Amino acid sequence: MNRTFACVLVFLLFAGISGCTGQGKSFVPSIPGYDASLRKTVVLDKELLEISGMFWLENGSIAAINDEDGKVFIVDPEDGDYHTRKFGRKRDYEDIVQLDTFYFVLESNGNIHRVPMNVKKVEEEFEFPRSKRIEFESLYIDTSKQLILVSKEQRESKKGVLAYRFDPVTLTYSDTPVYSIRMKEIKTKLKNNNADFKPSAAAIHPLKQTLFIVASVGKAILETTLDGKVLNAYQLNPDQFPQPEGITFAPNGDMYISNEGVDGKATILKFPYKDPVKKQ
């Protein structure tokens, strides 16, 4: 299957059901538990035009990071209202998580900034020890409360996607990847030998205990085990996901995906979760 045919195939999958309005299917195939017709779209303020990462907070808000500003944005997922907390200078920030009394903010070079939640304009930076041949956009917390960095692009090996660990207690990185995902496996699941997949966000589903990895380049979602074995792959409707750069889950499984504002407006899409196995 050549690249041109693959692009035509993706178009045909969504043609007639999305159109210019962005209506219709959000995922192909559909993700079990998520009815796309129930999705809600929140348009964000222009200050969040380059939203590049999200994390669900216990109070029902979402912590978000902008691609360049050294600010943590606390966003109301229902209406997009927000307030900010300044912590540092402009960098290429990509993702954010919160653990205990700190935010941890990921830079594209793998450096992590530890930011106290209740103190303004304070941060500690921890440098990624590997060579600068790896670019990161995804950070999530695993079940043992370790921070996992997922590569977007890397020239370290031929293994495709690499994941490294950052210990928030010892404040150190793993020397080697904790898991890897081969591109061959991704292409097989997407049923496209020319598929591209460059991760832009990742989060663990709180009920299924599987990892969801979003790729803006490639317009797809992988669902994997917690050690990186690919279970399922879903293509994203490009009308609804022009540049998906963030993903997070509410405790009940509701899924939130953010888009940078390539068309002049950034958005957060909410997909309510309904357990497909549990009787209602």
Secondary structure, 3 states (H helix, E strand, C coil): CCHHHHHHHHHHHHCCCCHHHCCCCCEECCCCCECHHHCEEEECCHHHCCEEEEEECCCCCEEEEECCCCEEEEECCCCCCEEEEECCCCCCEEEEEEECCEEEEEECCCCEEEEECCCCCCCEEECCCCCCCEEEEEEEECCCCCEEEEEEEECCCCCCEEEEEEECCCCEECCCCCEEECHHHHHHHHCCCCCCCEEEEEEECCCCCCEEEEEEECCEEEEECCCCCEEEEEEECCCCCCCEEEEEECCCCCEEEEECCCCCCCEEEEECECCCCCCC
